[in-house]
Amino acid sequence: MRVTEIMDSKHPVTHGADLATKGRALIRNYGLRILPVVDENDKLQGIISRRSLLTISSSVSPIQVKGIMAEPRYVTSVEDDAYSAVKQMIRLDEWCVPVVNSAQDKTYRGVLGLDNFIETIIKTSPEKLAKPVTAIMSMNVVCCSPDDEVEQVWRLMQERSFSGVPVVKKDKLVGIVTHKDLLESGKVLPGFESKKGRFRASPKVNMVMKENVVAVEPSVKAIRAAKVMISKDIGHVPVTDEKGRLLGIVDREDVARLIVKRE
């Protein structure tokens, strides 16, 4: 299976001279994890991510995309083997990477996401996801409280390279907060306002977290968690017991790792 067979060839792009606020709007409106940056000849220049956009403190910031874009840690090409590309993505902890024509020709072609790979396997080789979800979930889950300050949780996400953190109250799962939630909350851009800025005190997690979290029971197969991720377009699925207590969490990387380990 080649990358070109499963990549998203219609993934939006931006340009270095565009305002970073335009990049933010694209990422928010399309639910993107990364936004490739190209030049006038469609050559890949870099990427911006949800994380980089969260460093912009004002919705009217004059910063250009080139001021916050980063060099991709990994770029794959259309003819690369998809399994090999996904293995490299897992090794580098990257959920989405840009795709170009070749190592020599950096013409942008699309984005390969773990979701593209997982969705294909669900359709073509569901037996690869037959293990119980308990076999792939992370058990020592870092959580936060609804009463924690957003800035505190944001810094935790930065330090630990988390894209989402479950929210627990009285030992029960009550929500989850992710980079996407922080971007979509129009009233908060955490941790980067000065004392003279709009937010003199950091808002609480309960102001931005998603409630009614889709969770699975420990008895289900990994394919069930994978289908939830794809159908709901989410990156994490908590595993809870019958009383709603958090037992673990599964993310897209856990699912992809299970698939490639069988190769």
Secondary structure, 3 states (H helix, E strand, C coil): CEHHHHCECCCCCEECCCEHHHHHHHHHHHCCCEEEEECCCCEEEEEEEHHHHCCCCCCCCCCEHHHCCECCCCCEECCCEHHHHHHHHHHHCCCEEEEECCCCCCEEEEEEEHHHHHHHHHHHCHHHHCCEHHHCCECCCCCECCCCEHHHHHHHHHHHCCCEEEEEECCEEEEEEEHHHHHHCCCCCCCCCCCCCCCCCCCEHHHCCECCCCCECCCCEHHHHHHHHHHHCCCEEEEECCCCEEEEEEEHHHHHHHHHHCC
